[in-house]
Amino acid sequence: MRKIDVEPVFGQIKHNRQFHRFSLRGLSKNTVEWGLICAAHNLIKWTLKLNQRSKEPQIRR
């Protein structure tokens, strides 16, 4: 079994979303900010996947 590598996600968030530093101070506020960034990243991926799926031709049986 291959090891799962999570580093590309951090690179995508830093480069594609232009996230380079936290704008709030404090661990609890940074935790909330990071959660929002991750949620936005996952929602964008989910939306792109749904759009790709809706453009595929439907096979009727």
FENHU-V133849 format. One record per backbone hydrogen bond with DSSP energy under -1.0 kcal/mol. CO is the residue of the C=O (numbers start at 1). NH is the residue of the N-H. E is the energy in kcal/mol with one decimal. If there is no record, write none. Layout:
CO:NH:E  CO:NH:E
//
This chain:
7:11:-1.9  8:12:-2.6  9:13:-2.4  10:14:-2.5  11:15:-2.9  12:16:-1.5  12:17:-1.0  13:19:-1.2  26:30:-2.4  27:31:-2.3  28:32:-1.8  29:33:-2.4  30:34:-2.8  31:35:-2.0  32:36:-2.1  33:37:-2.1  34:38:-2.6  35:39:-2.4  36:40:-2.5  37:41:-2.3  38:42:-2.5  39:43:-2.5  40:44:-2.2  41:45:-2.1  42:46:-2.4  43:47:-2.5  44:48:-2.3  45:49:-2.1  46:50:-2.3  47:51:-2.4  48:52:-2.1  49:53:-2.1  50:54:-2.1  51:55:-1.2
//
